[in-house]
């Protein structure tokens, strides 16, 4: 993280000890010299205890409100399912804590607006973790588009699958009970990719149409484990987003690409070298030219994202992306999910 070390590390409470906390956020936090994890919180107290033992300490709580009472905690990292974000964030900001929350900002637009209003009212920092904005390969993709190297209008194709293993039922059951039943794959992951579409195109979504399906018998009636949204932007660009969570989705088939009249650019899995880690690469091909690799980086820039949050608090910086971008993204995926449930096109 930031090489300019602060004499007093930012003291954090991690709220939500699930998958993304374990593989992404918490390893970066504990490795950073300008951050200290002071508490772990999970409704399953055994998970909080496990994280405390695994990651070198920090008091374990079952109720986040108990952690908020600690005067030595500066900020919270909300890594829970989206429907829980708003209540925790409001309580944290009222308790004087800065807030990092995973995307989407919340489960719907009304609660997102309430969170933004609370940040203004309390003077606390509110940051929404749109990780891809801080990931080098996706930044390079944006540079190509913003330099008009593929032209306009643009067709975006974004596909994101999550595959669960039967040998690890905890993760499927947690996703089923929280993410699938409380929100949907399109709302949770889709917020990432509609944010990219808005950022890359510089345009606003004006119409959305969605479809959804139950592909696994565990998924209750009225819920989806697969969704797809078609999005129309006011500059003539179009976007397609597809998400699926379950045991059979091909998680290795990730498509993140933009196609214009002058060429295409996208992010894909890079060839894995012997003994190396899986990474992403940005590829560009102009019309009439050869494909070339422009950038190679980790798939997810957790370190860069946390560096921005710490500097935002220490140096009084604005969040990136801006909070209005976070609200816009949830409004779009909320409309897509509503369309999938009711049928028809939703005008924004």
FENQUI-V486600 format. One line per field, one symbol per residue. psi: psi as a letter, one per 30 degrees, with the letter a starting at -180 (. if undefined). Layout:
# FENQUI-V486600
psi=???
This chain:
# FENQUI-V486600
psi=akfjkkfjlkkkkjjjiaefeefdeeeeeffkfgkkjfkkkkfjfeeeeeeeeeggakkklejffeeffkfgkelkjjhlleffeeeeeeeeefggklkkkllleafleeeeeeeeeeeeefglkkkkiieffgkeeeeeeeeeefghfflllkkkjjkjkkklkffifeeeeeeeedeeeecleeeeefeeffeeeeeefglkkfkkklllljfkffklkflkgklkkkkklfgflkkkkkkkkaffkiffikkjlkklffalklklklkklkfllkllkkkkjlkgalkkkfkkllekieeeeeeeeeeeeeghlllkllefeeeeeeeefeeeeeeeefllkkk.
